[in-house]
Amino acid sequence: AADRGNALHKALDEFLRRHPSGILPPDAVREFETLGEEHLSQLLTAPAERTFWWPRFRRLARWFVNVENARRASGTKLLTSESNAAMTVGPAARPLRIEARADRVDELERGAWEIIDYKTGRVPSKDELEALFAPQLLLEAAMAERGGFEKIDGKAKTVRLSYWQANGLGDGGKVTEIADSETLVSEMMALVDKMADHFA
């Protein structure tokens, strides 16, 4: 499952790098399927994997292209894909550097970003998010607000957070936005600052 997830991330990243902006070409689904064949090639040599996973990947490809075109038509722009970010917290004498790698960052409008986490498995529940047991996107949002992304100039004024469940089930995928993310980011950073001070 981990290998499949890594291969899917690579296929998505390469596809977005080929088409960073504008409406996708008419053969986009076929192109994405070809990338899937390339990146999943070793896994797909197993008959069971090809039988069960490949039809799901093809549903995912159709879903992804449709969602992508709708977002681009509304003015959403890709800022970066598979991008490193970092920030420093804690006391100046003994700072703690936190690093992350975001699957994707889009610009919804000037200064308003959306950080997306592709999930081939389970998406964290509302209870897990509220208990701060799923820190990745929350910390990435704090990095965006501090201008911590390597490949993006400037910082976000507002940040939306969402999981894209890319598992090929149902329609092929599902977008789940984190509700009240601004409050959760603030709570996450208060906890991180407290921990950094404590362990320093």
Disulfide bonds with the S-S distance in Angstrom:
none
